[in-house]
């Protein structure tokens, strides 16, 4: 495990222990944010001095001092003090669904329960009777959560196993004589949880590769070692099996060790019907024993009369029948993502600035990208209205009353004339927001005339006043527009905080907005539609075509 991951794990543990012992919510959140920043920091912490540590996002003086202490001594004395107060089993209790840190500590202090098994036994024996907050329904939910934990056992989430496998792949690929190395098994099939990691390699010097593998810093103990197979237990608790295969068997071995077991049984049944034998060494003719295919997976599947089947589909869930019928579904990949509707910047708990996030979204070719930083009422984030409005000014600079000036050019933005041309009707039906820049319409202003937008029907003959536009926008989003209370509140908010005028527009998908509403959002040329969503919109509406990100697009 690299130094950054070790430090991140210690800070996460420190945050957990603070939560269990009733620590300050802001401190807990600070350590969680710092752990995420350090885990994703590109430079090795071991090479940084105290000043450089303090420049890591979300790492203040106190956290930097703890990191420096760990790098110097191999431990953090405050963490050791908390560990002495809280048994290891109590932290494990917090992993039970429905059991938070405070209630886990109540179980320990009031009933002496310090393990998952102890909790199950206490519930069965009725020892939680009379304990406030632990009624019959709660006990039932806790037993269900314990069952989930027992089923998963030592399995870890996909991202944890993937990070480990990719790091091991890079280290082994650098060993002299290693020609090829890939991970297989349930990890290659992208299962939600992973029990162990299977790795395949081709090497001219298997002994040297095995020695390098068992000598990695990730190794807690060596389970077994040989020229063709070596198994280790890592510091994460995961077992990793490394197999050295001959180049002539690579494709067959990769197919075999990727699995799943049920999928492989079906594949072998097809081979048997064709008087063939399939194993990790290749596809052979039963009568002559000649090798028919083994170099690549594609070759093996082709000789069995099948197209290559993507690993995530190999679960014997109908993929064989679909392949035979030529109807295999297309697997969604990262390249298919059109945008991200839930991201945080370093203004709250992200690790990158708004400019960095915008550039990253543009580099990925996103069609849209939303910033959903936390709201001011989440006090532990120290967000304020002033910070929020200042962030929005980075993309939507103010225009002085009475004048229309070209605003500061954003890296994506065309010149101001391009926006005026687009608004004047030169963007053609169906082109949506192409070529437009974010533009602010002052209170009482009228939108420029133009053709029908991509949605919302034909535009009215006379451009409506801004207040009418806002009512139409609210109706498009399914919100009440006839209430005088709602109208007056929004009118007052617009006058008090001009920079917030279209916060509510991002609460619904862009294709539900009328053309007038789309004009107030805009789309810079060459980049995604940048939307400042309502604070915490991502928490209230989890629907997203892109994965969530904390300080980085995903």
Secondary structure as the mmCIF struct_conf table of DSSP 4:
data_model
#
loop_
_struct_conf.conf_type_id
_struct_conf.id
_struct_conf.beg_label_comp_id
_struct_conf.beg_label_asym_id
_struct_conf.beg_label_seq_id
_struct_conf.end_label_comp_id
_struct_conf.end_label_asym_id
_struct_conf.end_label_seq_id
HELX_RH_AL_P HELX_RH_AL_P1 UNK A 3 UNK A 20
TURN_TY1_P TURN_TY1_P1 UNK A 21 UNK A 22
HELX_RH_AL_P HELX_RH_AL_P2 UNK A 25 UNK A 39
TURN_TY1_P TURN_TY1_P2 UNK A 40 UNK A 40
BEND BEND1 UNK A 42 UNK A 43
HELX_RH_3T_P HELX_RH_3T_P1 UNK A 45 UNK A 47
HELX_RH_AL_P HELX_RH_AL_P3 UNK A 50 UNK A 54
TURN_TY1_P TURN_TY1_P3 UNK A 55 UNK A 55
BEND BEND2 UNK A 56 UNK A 56
TURN_TY1_P TURN_TY1_P4 UNK A 57 UNK A 58
HELX_RH_AL_P HELX_RH_AL_P4 UNK A 61 UNK A 73
BEND BEND3 UNK A 74 UNK A 75
HELX_RH_AL_P HELX_RH_AL_P5 UNK A 77 UNK A 85
BEND BEND4 UNK A 86 UNK A 86
HELX_RH_AL_P HELX_RH_AL_P6 UNK A 88 UNK A 93
TURN_TY1_P TURN_TY1_P5 UNK A 94 UNK A 95
BEND BEND5 UNK A 96 UNK A 96
TURN_TY1_P TURN_TY1_P6 UNK A 97 UNK A 98
HELX_RH_AL_P HELX_RH_AL_P7 UNK A 101 UNK A 111
BEND BEND6 UNK A 115 UNK A 115
HELX_RH_AL_P HELX_RH_AL_P8 UNK A 116 UNK A 125
TURN_TY1_P TURN_TY1_P7 UNK A 126 UNK A 130
TURN_TY1_P TURN_TY1_P8 UNK A 132 UNK A 133
HELX_RH_AL_P HELX_RH_AL_P9 UNK A 136 UNK A 152
TURN_TY1_P TURN_TY1_P9 UNK A 153 UNK A 154
STRN STRN1 UNK A 156 UNK A 157
HELX_RH_AL_P HELX_RH_AL_P10 UNK A 158 UNK A 173
TURN_TY1_P TURN_TY1_P10 UNK A 174 UNK A 174
BEND BEND7 UNK A 175 UNK A 175
TURN_TY1_P TURN_TY1_P11 UNK A 176 UNK A 177
STRN STRN2 UNK A 178 UNK A 183
HELX_RH_AL_P HELX_RH_AL_P11 UNK A 185 UNK A 188
TURN_TY1_P TURN_TY1_P12 UNK A 189 UNK A 190
BEND BEND8 UNK A 192 UNK A 192
STRN STRN3 UNK A 193 UNK A 194
BEND BEND9 UNK A 195 UNK A 195
STRN STRN4 UNK A 196 UNK A 203
BEND BEND10 UNK A 204 UNK A 204
HELX_RH_AL_P HELX_RH_AL_P12 UNK A 206 UNK A 214
TURN_TY1_P TURN_TY1_P13 UNK A 215 UNK A 215
BEND BEND11 UNK A 216 UNK A 216
TURN_TY1_P TURN_TY1_P14 UNK A 217 UNK A 218
STRN STRN5 UNK A 219 UNK A 224
BEND BEND12 UNK A 227 UNK A 228
STRN STRN6 UNK A 229 UNK A 234
TURN_TY1_P TURN_TY1_P15 UNK A 235 UNK A 236
BEND BEND13 UNK A 237 UNK A 237
STRN STRN7 UNK A 239 UNK A 244
HELX_RH_3T_P HELX_RH_3T_P2 UNK A 247 UNK A 249
HELX_RH_AL_P HELX_RH_AL_P13 UNK A 250 UNK A 258
HELX_RH_AL_P HELX_RH_AL_P14 UNK A 261 UNK A 273
TURN_TY1_P TURN_TY1_P16 UNK A 274 UNK A 275
STRN STRN8 UNK A 276 UNK A 279
TURN_TY1_P TURN_TY1_P17 UNK A 280 UNK A 281
STRN STRN9 UNK A 282 UNK A 285
TURN_TY1_P TURN_TY1_P18 UNK A 286 UNK A 288
STRN STRN10 UNK A 291 UNK A 293
BEND BEND14 UNK A 295 UNK A 295
HELX_RH_AL_P HELX_RH_AL_P15 UNK A 297 UNK A 303
TURN_TY1_P TURN_TY1_P19 UNK A 304 UNK A 305
HELX_RH_3T_P HELX_RH_3T_P3 UNK A 311 UNK A 313
TURN_TY1_P TURN_TY1_P20 UNK A 314 UNK A 316
BEND BEND15 UNK A 317 UNK A 318
HELX_RH_AL_P HELX_RH_AL_P16 UNK A 319 UNK A 324
TURN_TY1_P TURN_TY1_P21 UNK A 325 UNK A 326
HELX_LH_PP_P HELX_LH_PP_P1 UNK A 328 UNK A 332
HELX_RH_3T_P HELX_RH_3T_P4 UNK A 334 UNK A 336
STRN STRN11 UNK A 339 UNK A 340
BEND BEND16 UNK A 341 UNK A 341
STRN STRN12 UNK A 343 UNK A 344
TURN_TY1_P TURN_TY1_P22 UNK A 346 UNK A 349
BEND BEND17 UNK A 351 UNK A 352
HELX_RH_AL_P HELX_RH_AL_P17 UNK A 354 UNK A 363
TURN_TY1_P TURN_TY1_P23 UNK A 364 UNK A 365
BEND BEND18 UNK A 367 UNK A 367
STRN STRN13 UNK A 368 UNK A 371
HELX_LH_PP_P HELX_LH_PP_P2 UNK A 373 UNK A 375
TURN_TY1_P TURN_TY1_P24 UNK A 376 UNK A 377
HELX_RH_3T_P HELX_RH_3T_P5 UNK A 379 UNK A 381
TURN_TY1_P TURN_TY1_P25 UNK A 382 UNK A 382
HELX_RH_AL_P HELX_RH_AL_P18 UNK A 385 UNK A 393
TURN_TY1_P TURN_TY1_P26 UNK A 394 UNK A 395
BEND BEND19 UNK A 396 UNK A 396
TURN_TY1_P TURN_TY1_P27 UNK A 401 UNK A 402
HELX_LH_PP_P HELX_LH_PP_P3 UNK A 406 UNK A 410
TURN_TY1_P TURN_TY1_P28 UNK A 411 UNK A 412
HELX_RH_AL_P HELX_RH_AL_P19 UNK A 416 UNK A 421
HELX_RH_PI_P HELX_RH_PI_P1 UNK A 422 UNK A 426
BEND BEND20 UNK A 427 UNK A 427
TURN_TY1_P TURN_TY1_P29 UNK A 429 UNK A 430
TURN_TY1_P TURN_TY1_P30 UNK A 432 UNK A 435
HELX_LH_PP_P HELX_LH_PP_P4 UNK A 440 UNK A 442
TURN_TY1_P TURN_TY1_P31 UNK A 443 UNK A 444
STRN STRN14 UNK A 446 UNK A 446
HELX_LH_PP_P HELX_LH_PP_P5 UNK A 447 UNK A 449
BEND BEND21 UNK A 454 UNK A 456
BEND BEND22 UNK A 458 UNK A 458
HELX_LH_PP_P HELX_LH_PP_P6 UNK A 459 UNK A 460
BEND BEND23 UNK A 461 UNK A 462
HELX_LH_PP_P HELX_LH_PP_P7 UNK A 463 UNK A 464
STRN STRN15 UNK A 465 UNK A 465
HELX_RH_AL_P HELX_RH_AL_P20 UNK A 466 UNK A 476
TURN_TY1_P TURN_TY1_P32 UNK A 477 UNK A 478
BEND BEND24 UNK A 482 UNK A 482
HELX_RH_AL_P HELX_RH_AL_P21 UNK A 484 UNK A 496
HELX_RH_3T_P HELX_RH_3T_P6 UNK A 498 UNK A 500
TURN_TY1_P TURN_TY1_P33 UNK A 501 UNK A 502
HELX_RH_3T_P HELX_RH_3T_P7 UNK A 503 UNK A 507
BEND BEND25 UNK A 508 UNK A 508
HELX_RH_3T_P HELX_RH_3T_P8 UNK A 510 UNK A 512
BEND BEND26 UNK A 513 UNK A 513
HELX_RH_AL_P HELX_RH_AL_P22 UNK A 515 UNK A 521
TURN_TY1_P TURN_TY1_P34 UNK A 525 UNK A 526
BEND BEND27 UNK A 527 UNK A 527
HELX_LH_PP_P HELX_LH_PP_P8 UNK A 528 UNK A 528
STRN STRN16 UNK A 529 UNK A 532
HELX_LH_PP_P HELX_LH_PP_P9 UNK A 533 UNK A 534
TURN_TY1_P TURN_TY1_P35 UNK A 535 UNK A 536
HELX_RH_AL_P HELX_RH_AL_P23 UNK A 537 UNK A 540
BEND BEND28 UNK A 545 UNK A 546
STRN STRN17 UNK A 549 UNK A 550
BEND BEND29 UNK A 551 UNK A 552
#
